[in-house]
């Protein structure tokens, strides 16, 4: 791995470079998209981005866990977790990129 993380600023810069909006407008667009995705997930809806993947939220029931240090049983409260399932297009793109990197292209 390269250790580089894609940030909101990187997304804003990519929008700025490819769409031609001002940096401020690009930033507002990125923020608006991310807020829309987060709001739908908060409502429990599934968010599907074609050729990218699907974000969904599921409820997990209360269960008993174990403190690995002490071995003591501890109740784990019910919670909601977000999951991401990548599309086949994204998986293929990632794997093809890995193969190109291994071939030195």
Rosetta constraint file for C-alpha pairs under 8 A:
AtomPair CA 6 CA 10 HARMONIC 6.01 0.50
AtomPair CA 6 CA 11 HARMONIC 7.36 0.50
AtomPair CA 7 CA 11 HARMONIC 6.41 0.50
AtomPair CA 8 CA 12 HARMONIC 6.07 0.50
AtomPair CA 8 CA 30 HARMONIC 7.38 0.50
AtomPair CA 9 CA 13 HARMONIC 6.10 0.50
AtomPair CA 9 CA 27 HARMONIC 7.69 0.50
AtomPair CA 10 CA 14 HARMONIC 6.17 0.50
AtomPair CA 11 CA 15 HARMONIC 6.25 0.50
AtomPair CA 11 CA 30 HARMONIC 6.98 0.50
AtomPair CA 12 CA 16 HARMONIC 6.08 0.50
AtomPair CA 12 CA 23 HARMONIC 7.05 0.50
AtomPair CA 12 CA 26 HARMONIC 5.34 0.50
AtomPair CA 12 CA 27 HARMONIC 5.08 0.50
AtomPair CA 12 CA 30 HARMONIC 6.17 0.50
AtomPair CA 13 CA 17 HARMONIC 6.09 0.50
AtomPair CA 13 CA 23 HARMONIC 7.18 0.50
AtomPair CA 13 CA 26 HARMONIC 7.47 0.50
AtomPair CA 14 CA 18 HARMONIC 6.08 0.50
AtomPair CA 15 CA 19 HARMONIC 5.50 0.50
AtomPair CA 15 CA 20 HARMONIC 7.34 0.50
AtomPair CA 15 CA 21 HARMONIC 7.40 0.50
AtomPair CA 15 CA 26 HARMONIC 5.77 0.50
AtomPair CA 16 CA 20 HARMONIC 5.32 0.50
AtomPair CA 16 CA 21 HARMONIC 5.42 0.50
AtomPair CA 16 CA 22 HARMONIC 6.24 0.50
AtomPair CA 16 CA 23 HARMONIC 5.72 0.50
AtomPair CA 16 CA 26 HARMONIC 5.53 0.50
AtomPair CA 21 CA 25 HARMONIC 5.84 0.50
AtomPair CA 21 CA 26 HARMONIC 5.76 0.50
AtomPair CA 22 CA 26 HARMONIC 5.99 0.50
AtomPair CA 23 CA 27 HARMONIC 6.08 0.50
AtomPair CA 24 CA 28 HARMONIC 6.25 0.50
AtomPair CA 25 CA 29 HARMONIC 6.12 0.50
AtomPair CA 26 CA 30 HARMONIC 6.26 0.50
AtomPair CA 27 CA 31 HARMONIC 6.14 0.50
AtomPair CA 28 CA 32 HARMONIC 5.97 0.50
AtomPair CA 29 CA 33 HARMONIC 6.25 0.50
AtomPair CA 30 CA 34 HARMONIC 6.25 0.50
AtomPair CA 31 CA 35 HARMONIC 5.99 0.50
AtomPair CA 32 CA 36 HARMONIC 6.12 0.50
AtomPair CA 33 CA 37 HARMONIC 6.30 0.50
AtomPair CA 34 CA 38 HARMONIC 6.15 0.50
AtomPair CA 35 CA 39 HARMONIC 6.00 0.50
AtomPair CA 36 CA 40 HARMONIC 6.29 0.50
AtomPair CA 37 CA 41 HARMONIC 6.30 0.50
AtomPair CA 37 CA 47 HARMONIC 6.75 0.50
AtomPair CA 38 CA 42 HARMONIC 6.11 0.50
AtomPair CA 39 CA 43 HARMONIC 6.36 0.50
AtomPair CA 40 CA 44 HARMONIC 6.49 0.50
AtomPair CA 40 CA 45 HARMONIC 5.31 0.50
AtomPair CA 40 CA 46 HARMONIC 7.19 0.50
AtomPair CA 40 CA 47 HARMONIC 7.11 0.50
AtomPair CA 41 CA 45 HARMONIC 5.23 0.50
AtomPair CA 41 CA 46 HARMONIC 6.42 0.50
AtomPair CA 41 CA 47 HARMONIC 7.08 0.50
AtomPair CA 41 CA 55 HARMONIC 7.75 0.50
AtomPair CA 41 CA 56 HARMONIC 6.66 0.50
AtomPair CA 41 CA 57 HARMONIC 6.38 0.50
AtomPair CA 44 CA 56 HARMONIC 7.43 0.50
AtomPair CA 44 CA 57 HARMONIC 5.86 0.50
AtomPair CA 44 CA 58 HARMONIC 7.78 0.50
AtomPair CA 45 CA 56 HARMONIC 6.76 0.50
AtomPair CA 45 CA 57 HARMONIC 7.25 0.50
AtomPair CA 46 CA 54 HARMONIC 7.02 0.50
AtomPair CA 46 CA 55 HARMONIC 5.85 0.50
AtomPair CA 46 CA 56 HARMONIC 4.58 0.50
AtomPair CA 46 CA 57 HARMONIC 7.01 0.50
AtomPair CA 47 CA 54 HARMONIC 5.66 0.50
AtomPair CA 47 CA 55 HARMONIC 5.09 0.50
AtomPair CA 47 CA 56 HARMONIC 6.37 0.50
AtomPair CA 48 CA 52 HARMONIC 7.95 0.50
AtomPair CA 48 CA 53 HARMONIC 5.97 0.50
AtomPair CA 48 CA 54 HARMONIC 4.29 0.50
AtomPair CA 48 CA 55 HARMONIC 6.32 0.50
AtomPair CA 49 CA 53 HARMONIC 5.42 0.50
AtomPair CA 49 CA 54 HARMONIC 6.16 0.50
AtomPair CA 50 CA 87 HARMONIC 7.71 0.50
AtomPair CA 51 CA 87 HARMONIC 5.78 0.50
AtomPair CA 51 CA 88 HARMONIC 7.43 0.50
AtomPair CA 51 CA 89 HARMONIC 5.39 0.50
AtomPair CA 51 CA 90 HARMONIC 6.32 0.50
AtomPair CA 52 CA 86 HARMONIC 6.02 0.50
AtomPair CA 52 CA 87 HARMONIC 5.29 0.50
AtomPair CA 52 CA 89 HARMONIC 6.82 0.50
AtomPair CA 52 CA 90 HARMONIC 5.42 0.50
AtomPair CA 53 CA 84 HARMONIC 6.88 0.50
AtomPair CA 53 CA 85 HARMONIC 5.49 0.50
AtomPair CA 53 CA 86 HARMONIC 4.04 0.50
AtomPair CA 53 CA 87 HARMONIC 4.48 0.50
AtomPair CA 53 CA 90 HARMONIC 7.39 0.50
AtomPair CA 54 CA 84 HARMONIC 5.60 0.50
AtomPair CA 54 CA 85 HARMONIC 5.18 0.50
AtomPair CA 54 CA 86 HARMONIC 6.35 0.50
AtomPair CA 54 CA 87 HARMONIC 7.35 0.50
AtomPair CA 55 CA 82 HARMONIC 6.88 0.50
AtomPair CA 55 CA 83 HARMONIC 5.70 0.50
AtomPair CA 55 CA 84 HARMONIC 4.53 0.50
AtomPair CA 55 CA 85 HARMONIC 6.56 0.50
AtomPair CA 56 CA 82 HARMONIC 5.61 0.50
AtomPair CA 56 CA 83 HARMONIC 5.33 0.50
AtomPair CA 56 CA 84 HARMONIC 6.50 0.50
AtomPair CA 57 CA 80 HARMONIC 6.45 0.50
AtomPair CA 57 CA 81 HARMONIC 5.54 0.50
AtomPair CA 57 CA 82 HARMONIC 4.38 0.50
AtomPair CA 57 CA 83 HARMONIC 6.14 0.50
AtomPair CA 58 CA 80 HARMONIC 5.55 0.50
AtomPair CA 58 CA 81 HARMONIC 5.52 0.50
AtomPair CA 58 CA 82 HARMONIC 6.48 0.50
AtomPair CA 58 CA 83 HARMONIC 7.65 0.50
AtomPair CA 59 CA 78 HARMONIC 7.35 0.50
AtomPair CA 59 CA 79 HARMONIC 5.91 0.50
AtomPair CA 59 CA 80 HARMONIC 4.46 0.50
AtomPair CA 59 CA 81 HARMONIC 6.45 0.50
AtomPair CA 60 CA 78 HARMONIC 5.51 0.50
AtomPair CA 60 CA 79 HARMONIC 5.37 0.50
AtomPair CA 60 CA 80 HARMONIC 5.93 0.50
AtomPair CA 60 CA 81 HARMONIC 7.22 0.50
AtomPair CA 61 CA 77 HARMONIC 7.32 0.50
AtomPair CA 61 CA 78 HARMONIC 4.60 0.50
AtomPair CA 61 CA 79 HARMONIC 6.88 0.50
AtomPair CA 62 CA 75 HARMONIC 7.06 0.50
AtomPair CA 62 CA 76 HARMONIC 5.57 0.50
AtomPair CA 62 CA 77 HARMONIC 4.78 0.50
AtomPair CA 62 CA 78 HARMONIC 4.30 0.50
AtomPair CA 62 CA 79 HARMONIC 7.73 0.50
AtomPair CA 63 CA 75 HARMONIC 5.87 0.50
AtomPair CA 63 CA 76 HARMONIC 5.31 0.50
AtomPair CA 63 CA 77 HARMONIC 6.96 0.50
AtomPair CA 63 CA 78 HARMONIC 7.62 0.50
AtomPair CA 64 CA 73 HARMONIC 6.43 0.50
AtomPair CA 64 CA 74 HARMONIC 5.70 0.50
AtomPair CA 64 CA 75 HARMONIC 4.50 0.50
AtomPair CA 64 CA 76 HARMONIC 5.78 0.50
AtomPair CA 65 CA 73 HARMONIC 5.69 0.50
AtomPair CA 65 CA 74 HARMONIC 5.15 0.50
AtomPair CA 65 CA 75 HARMONIC 5.90 0.50
AtomPair CA 65 CA 76 HARMONIC 6.15 0.50
AtomPair CA 66 CA 71 HARMONIC 5.66 0.50
AtomPair CA 66 CA 72 HARMONIC 5.54 0.50
AtomPair CA 66 CA 73 HARMONIC 4.44 0.50
AtomPair CA 66 CA 74 HARMONIC 5.58 0.50
AtomPair CA 67 CA 71 HARMONIC 5.06 0.50
AtomPair CA 67 CA 72 HARMONIC 5.31 0.50
AtomPair CA 67 CA 73 HARMONIC 6.36 0.50
AtomPair CA 67 CA 74 HARMONIC 6.73 0.50
AtomPair CA 68 CA 72 HARMONIC 7.75 0.50
AtomPair CA 86 CA 90 HARMONIC 6.18 0.50
AtomPair CA 86 CA 91 HARMONIC 6.56 0.50
AtomPair CA 87 CA 91 HARMONIC 6.31 0.50
AtomPair CA 88 CA 92 HARMONIC 5.99 0.50
AtomPair CA 89 CA 93 HARMONIC 6.14 0.50
AtomPair CA 90 CA 94 HARMONIC 6.12 0.50
AtomPair CA 91 CA 95 HARMONIC 6.14 0.50
AtomPair CA 92 CA 96 HARMONIC 5.95 0.50
AtomPair CA 93 CA 97 HARMONIC 6.12 0.50
AtomPair CA 94 CA 98 HARMONIC 6.28 0.50
AtomPair CA 95 CA 99 HARMONIC 6.27 0.50
AtomPair CA 96 CA 100 HARMONIC 6.19 0.50
AtomPair CA 97 CA 101 HARMONIC 6.16 0.50
AtomPair CA 98 CA 102 HARMONIC 6.20 0.50
AtomPair CA 99 CA 103 HARMONIC 6.22 0.50
AtomPair CA 100 CA 104 HARMONIC 6.24 0.50
AtomPair CA 100 CA 105 HARMONIC 5.32 0.50
AtomPair CA 101 CA 105 HARMONIC 5.84 0.50
